[in-house]
């Protein structure tokens, strides 16, 4: 979603550009006519909302800049890109401190729309510079935006790798815990089985036998348990 927006009435923008913008400005882009340039860019996106708020920058045929948010001068465009740069740098710091899957997921969730918007912004500024290659201020903004896009792309990749690595470590830890549980169960299951059988109130005659017969049964149960443990361990390796 994008907001409805109109070009300020006090901007002397050619009618051909106004007609192309209409009421809904849409995607980020660069429009040129009669020596004028209109940049339609997205504000820093919020991962919590699908709404994309817009910001416009006008370069007149005389080379003067204006914006609907940040006032006159090419510095208004630099300030717009700087909002992206500051947020990407803050998320990069968060990524360096992250050590859990939840933290990496949150970073990736937030950087994804920022990277997409930064990429489209960089492409729009690159197109604008092709139209006005003599504007040094526009060249600096194009390079600034390209750097932000590249940093956002690398951060997105790093967050994705960190998320996948953390999830793999968690899965490995769970598998190891399950394997240990299986080993413990395989050792004590035969003994518990004997205890259940001979603990029933049945006349089997063993209750009157010498105590050493009890220990023999225990040793048999332990031996079977270790045999089962060995089989489980080999099956896990295979």
Secondary structure, 3 states (H helix, E strand, C coil): CECECCCCCCCCCCHHHHHHHCCECCCCEEEEECCEEEEEEECCCCCCCCCECEEEEEECCCCCEEECCCEECCHHHHHHHHHHHHHHHHHHHHHHHCCCHHHHHHHHHHHHHHHHHHHHHHHHHHHHHHHCCCCHHHHHHHHHHHHHHHHHHHHHHHHHHHHHHHHHHHHHHHHHHHHHHHHHHHHHHHHHHHHHHHCCCCCCCHHHCCHHHHHHHHHHHHHHHHHHHHHHHHHHHC
